[in-house]
Amino acid sequence: MDYARKGYFITGTDTGVGKTVVTAGLTGVFRHHGIDAVAIKPVQTGAVIKNGKLIPEDAFFYRLAADLPQPIDQLNLYRFVPALSPHLAAKLCGEKIEPEKVVAFCRQTLLCHQLTFIEGAGGLCVPLSGPNFTVADLARELSLPLIVVARTGLGTINHTVLTVAYAKSLELEVAGIVFNALGQQQLGPAESDNPEIIAQMTGVPILGILPHLPRVNVEGGAVEGLLEAVEESVSWSQLAPWLKPKA
């Protein structure tokens, strides 16, 4: 199976850069256009307890934003309360993340849908079960191209260029970069210039720049304006040329 033609692995230059927002938004836009798209988060840390149940908020956000019918257990495999690196969160909870189960979970989802977006945890070097099974190792095992989510502001040049360079050193394909404006309501000189210089330095296309979305909040389950912003600001249709979205 050529998984690379059925999905993307979404990673970030750091934690908190907006991977979940981009993942949910892309999934929702494709679904809006009649494509059987799904988003999954194999490993979630920072999960919360609600009504006695452990809730992976990122996967829950996918369901809200993209109107996914799947139960949470089909969108998330491992979930832990500590907001730490997965290997450490699992250890503190007395559990162990099994690489084979994570890979099988992802492959099964890829087989069942036209298009699958798989969100990693933090950046590429984050250990999932330890130093021998990182986020990058998972992406490589799945043979999926990457979408890198990055900040627009100061510091993003170094973080983004290093992320792309590391991915390429592992022979991972980088399909493109999506910049997320996060809380910045106005773009200054750095924010305006950073995407272009990063594209020149990495040779990776810029898929889009999401504007500041004050009514979108993962923890609060607020999705207003997300799909519209992704559809207008991101070159989403270029990600699946083998599919034919409905007009």
Secondary structure, DSSP 4 states (H G I P E B T S, - for coil): --GGGTEEEEEESSTTSSHHHHHHHHHHHHHHTT--EEEEEEEEES-EEETTEEE-HHHHHHHHHHT--S-GGGTEEEEESS-S-HHHHHHHTT----HHHHHHHHHHHHHHSSEEEEE-SSSTT-EEEETTEEHHHHHHHHTPPEEEEEESSTTHHHHHHHHHHHHHHTT--EEEEEEE-TT-SS--HHHHHHHHHHHHHH---EEEEEPP-TTEETTTTEETTHHHHHHHHB-GGGG-TTS----
